[in-house]
Amino acid sequence: MRKGSNVVWLVAFCAVLLAPLAVAWADPIEIQLWHAQRGPREETLNKIVDAYNKSQTKFKVVAAHKGSYDETMNAGIAAFRAKKQPHILQVYEVGTQTMMLSGAIYPVVDLMKDTGHKIDWSSYLQPVLSYYVSAKNELQSMPFNSSTPVMYYNKDLFQKAGLDRPPRTWDEVGEYTKKLVASGAKYGMTVAWQTWVMIENYSAIHDIPLATKANGFEGLDTELTINNPMVVNHMNRLKTWLDDKRFVYLEREYKGPEAAFINGDCAILMDSISAIGALKKNVKFNWDAAPLPVEASMANPQNSIIGGASLWVLKGHPKEEYQGVADFLAFMATEDMQILWHKETGYFPITKAAYEKLKAQGYYNQEPLQEVGIKQLMRKDPTPNSRGIRLGSFSQIRDVMNEELEMLWQGKKTAKEALDDAVKRSNELLRQFEKRSKE
């Protein structure tokens, strides 16, 4: 009996001694992040994830590419319904309204409070933050890859045409592109993401509503208003330029327009700041970037609006896992990680501290291209018309706008007809979304 008692005591003693080691050897808690980044952007995201995983041992973030923005969002929704959702889901800005009304999210403002993170949200870039807040001005998702469109121009073709600075107004764009084509450029200008640049940002910069109810921020009973005189006149002008090669339409997204600029066929490209990386890598001529043009009557243009995506936290996971989610999101927002993200991708740093640190280090003196979009985004406080866009079914609405603009470019409709039809079709989508949201 004595010997047996000693064995029992020894086993118990060893168990006590080894318990801390068992905890230390336990696998870290996995945090799943589903995203749509690819190429160099995915590489940079992986650097951030690896840095976080090496900074502590309790949690391990696992980043998984799930395809395009649409594919990633759809995969997240399907996974939530099957109760196999990731902790964090990257969703592009046009899916904001859908996510807010989904009932599937854990608002970031609540997550941070619940996990003991005291965040000074006023220290973030407000034009970026304001896109993702609720009607109560509370942040619902964490801004991530945020961009805005700017104007890139071929300095060699400009010099050949006798032009020594970028155009500032749309009247000047017309004059410049005429000279550029006359001096040998195949086309004057092109645009990537035409609805984002030529309708959404054009409206914001000129402080005119894209839709009623403060572009949808103040209610689901909103209607599109893009058939207003300013936008109609702008589209008419572009159609005129299309006919004499001052403007060329290549595709809805970015590959065709960027290729036309990179190979020297097109002298001006209006595209996202996130194109900077690809242009730096591939352009063989002298080039630069400038703010988007404005109407000559717009003495003090408004801020442009963002594109890109944010990170949404999904419900349905154990409480202890959300501590890891919050810690990771806070880690991503640190100065060093935001500076890395900005330098390697061209996307905005989302905190003022990161931006100010870069300025203090003289980074923008060396890389002025990287600041053009930030200055444009922050040149004025947002108004209800330049705060952003909060429309249901916005992805489908963009498809509608693209389809109608393509009818205009093909000469099958006038600008007024195309925009009137875009409004009519989009409003039908908005009413359907409103009805579903109330069911």
N, C-alpha and C positions, 0 to 999 in steps of 0.2 A: 504493500500500500504506500509506503514511504517513497519508494522509487517511482511509482506511478504519479504521486503527488508532485514530485520534483519535475517530472516530464511535463505535466500540465502547466506547472508554474513557468517553466522555461519557454514553452510554446506561447503562453500569454505574454511573457516579457518580450519575446522577440517580435510578437505582433505589434506591441506598443512602439518598439524601436523602429520598426519598418514602416509604420503607418505614414509618417511624413514622406518617406521615400516613395511610397506607393502613389501619394498625391503628386509628387514631383515627376514620377514616371508616367502619370496618366496622360493619355492623348489630349491635346488642346481641343477646346470646343470649336467646331467648324462654323464659320459664318459664310453663307453662300451669297455671292454677288453675281448677278446676271447682267450682261452689258452688250452693247452693240459696237464697241470700239474695235477697230481693226488696223493692221499695218503699224506704222510708227506710234500712233496714239495708243494702241493696245500695248505696245512695248513699254511706253511710259507709265500707263496704268499699272502694269505688272511690276514695274520698279517701285511704285508707291505701295502696292500690296506687299511686296517682299520686304520693304523697309519696315512696314508696320509689324509683320509677322516676326521679324528679327528683334523688334523693340520690346517684346514681351513674350511670355510663354503660355499664358492662359487661353488665348484665342488664336485661331488660324483662319484668315480670310482666304476663301477659294474663289477666284474670279473665273467666270466661264463666259466665253463669247457665244451668243445665241442668234447671231445673224444680223439682219438689218434692224432699224428701229421698229418697224412694223412687226417683224418676226419676234423680236425680243419682247415687246409689249404683249403680243398674243400668247407667247410661251408663258409669260408670267401670269396672265389671266387664267389660262388653262390649268396651270400648276396650282393656282389658288383654289380653283374649283375642285381639284382633285386632292386638296389638302397636302400638296407637296411643293408649296411655294418657297422661293428663296427668301432670305432675310432682306436683301436689298435688290431692287430692280431699277435699272436705268430706263427712263421713259423720255422720249423727245417732247419738246415744249408744246406741240399741238395736242398731246394726250393729257395735258394738265387737267382740264375740266373733267374728262372721263375718270381720271384717277381720283380726283377729289370727291366725286359722287359715287365711287365704286363700293364704299363700305369695307374696303380691304386694307386700308392704310392705317399706319400708326404715325400720326403727324410728328414731324421732326421736332417741333417746338415742345411737344409733350414728352417725346422720347428723351430729349436732353434734360428736361426738368426731372423726370422720373429716375434718371440714372445719375443725378448729382452734378451734371455739367452746367456751369453758369456761363452762358454765352451772351456776349454783348452784340446783339444783332445789328446795332447801329454801326459797328465796325466793319460791316460787310458792304460791298458795292451795292447801293440801294436800287439802281436801275435793274440789276440782276435779281436781287432778293425780291423785289416787288412783283415779279412775274409769278412767283410761286406761293403767295400768301392768300389766306382765306378772306372772306368778307369782313372778318374781325381783325384783319391785318396780322394774322398768326401764320408763321411759316409752316407749310405742309410737307415740303420735300427739300432736300439739300441741293442747292445749285452745284453743278458739276462742270460739264463742258459747255461753257457759255461763249457765244460769239456774236458778231454783228457784221453786216456787209460793209465793205469799203470799195474804193475805186483803185484798181491797179492800172498802170499805164507804161507803155513801151517808150522809154526816153530816147532811144535811137530813132524810132519812127517819128517821134515828136520833133526831134532836132532836124530831121530831113524835111519835115513839113514847115519848118520855121517857127515852131512852138517851143517856148522856153519855160512853161509852167503848166500844171494841170488845170483843166476847166473848173470853175467854181459854180457856175449856173448851168441850167439845162439849155439856155440859149447859147452859151459858149460851147457846150457839148455838140450842138448842131453845127456851129461854125468850125470847130476843131475837126470833127469827123469828116466834114466836107473837104477840108485841106488835106487830111491824112489820106483819104481815098485818092484825091487828085495827085498826091505825091508818090503813090505807089502801093499804099497799104491795101490789102485785099478787102478788108472790112474795117469800118471805123470802130465799132464797139459791139460787145456781146455781153450777156448776163447769165449768171448761174442762178438757179432757184428763183425764177422770174417772179413768182407771186410774192415771195418773201421780200425780195429787193424792190420790185417795181410797183407793188400795191401796198403791202403791209408796212414796209419801212418808208416808202414815199409818203404814205398817209401820216405816219407818226411824226416824221421830220417836219411836215407842213402843218401839224397840229389839226388834222381833220379826222373825223371818226371813220373807222373801218366798219363799225357796227354801232347800233344804238346801245343804250344801257352801259355806257363807258366801255365799249368794245366787249360787252358781255360780263364785265366784272360785277355789275349791279343787278344781274338777274338773268334767268334762262329765257325770258320772253324777249330776246334780242333779235334784231334783224340786220342783215348786211346793208351797207350804204355805199358800196364802192362804185355805184353808177352816178356819183356826184360829178359836177362839171369839171373839177380839177383833174380827177383821175381819167375821165373820158378824154379830156384834151391831151393829157399825157400819153395815153394809148394811141390817140390819133397821130400825135407827133412821131411816136416810135414806128407806126405803120408807114408813115411818109419816108422815114429814114430807111426802113427795111427795103423800100422800093428802089433806093439809089445806093444801097450798100453801106450807108452810114451806120446801119444797125443790122445784125444778123442774129436770127434765132436758131439755136442748135439743138437744145434739148431742155427738159424740165429741171434736170439736176445739174451736175457740175463737170462731168468728165469731158464732154464735147467743148463747152466754153473754155475750160482750163487748157485743153489741148490746143485750141485755136490761138490762145494767147501765148502759150509756151513755144509753139512753132513759128510765131511771128506773123500769122495770118491776120490777127485782130489786134489793133493798137490799144484798145481799152477793154478791160474786163471788170465787171462789177460782181463781186463774189465775197464769200465769208472771209474773215480774218484767219480762219483755220486753214485757208489755202496757202498761207505764207510758207509753211514748211515744204510743200510740194513745189512751189515756185522757186524757193531758194535752191532746191536740189536740182531742178531741171532747166530753169531759164538760162540761156547763154548770152543774153544781151543786157544792156543797162535798163533797169526798171525801177519803179518806185510806187508808193501808194499815197492816196489822198482821201479825204472825206467824200462821201457821196455828194453829187451836185444837188443844188436846190433851185427853186424858182427865183428869178431876179427880184420878185416882190417880197421874198422871205428874208428880211434883214437879219433876223435872229432865229435861225432854225432850231427846232426842238432836238432832243436826244433821239438817236436811233433806238431800235428795240432789239432784243436778243433773239438768237436761235440756239440750237443745241439741245441739251437734255439735263435732267436732274435725277437725283437718286431718291427713290421712294422706299420707305420701310414698310414691309407687309406684316399684317397681323398673323397670329396663330403660332408663335414660337414661345418656348419657355422664357420666363423672366430673366434668368441668368444669361441667356444668349443675347438679349437686348443690351446688356451692359457692353458686350463686345461690339455690337453694332454701333452704339453711341461712341465708344472709344475710337473705333476706326474712322467714323465720320469726323470726329474732332481732330484726329491725326491728319486726315486729308486736308483739313483747313489750316494747318500750321503754315507758318511763313515758308519754311524750307520746301514743303511739298507743293505749295501753290506756286512758288518760284520755279521749281522743276517743271511742273505741268505747263506753266505759261511759256517758259523758254523753249521747251521741246515740241509743243503743239501749236502755239499761237493763241490758244484759248485764253480768256481772261483769268487773272488771279482773282478769286472771289472776295478777298479781304483787302481793306485799305492798307493794312500793315504791310502785306506782301508788296503791294504796288509802291508804297512809299519807300520801302527798303530798296527796291529795284531802282527807283529814281535817285536815292541817296548814293547808291553804288555807281551811278553814271551809266547804268545799263542802256537806257533809252538814248543816250548820246551816241552809243555804239550801234544800237539797233533801233533807230527811230521808227521803222516800219511797225514794230511791235506795239507802239503807243498810239498809232493813228486811230484805231478802233476804240480804244479806251477813252480818248479825248472826245471822240464823236458821241459815245454813249453817255458821257458825264458832263456834256457842255451846258445842260440845263436840267433843272429838276423835272421829273416826268409830270405830265398832265394826264387827265383821264384818257386823252387820245394817244398818248405816247408811253403809257405805263406798260402796255403789252396787250395781249389778246386772250380772251377767255371764252372760247366758243366750243360748244359740244360738236362732235363729229367733224372737228376741224381738219383732220386728214382728208376726209371725203370732200370737204368744202374746197380745200386746195386743189384737189383733182378737178373739181368742177371749174374753178377759175382757170386752171391750166387748159382744160378742154376748150373753154370759150375763147381764151386768148389765142389758142392755136387756130380757131376758126377765123379770128381776125387776121392773123399773120398769113393765112392761106387766101385771104380776100373773099371769104364766104360770108362774112358779116362785117358790119361797121363796128366801130368801137362802142358806140351807144347800144347797139343791138347785143353785142357780145356781153357787155357788162350788165345790161338789163336782164339778160337770160341767166347770167351767173348769179345775180341777186335772187331772182325768182327760184331757181333750183336750190340754191343754198338755204334760202328761208324755209323751203320744204324740209330739208334735212334738219334744220334747227327746231322746227315744230315737232318732228319725229323724236328728236333727242329729248326735248322738253317733256313730251308725253311719256316716254319711257322712264324718265327720271322721277316722275310723279307716281308711277305705278307701284 
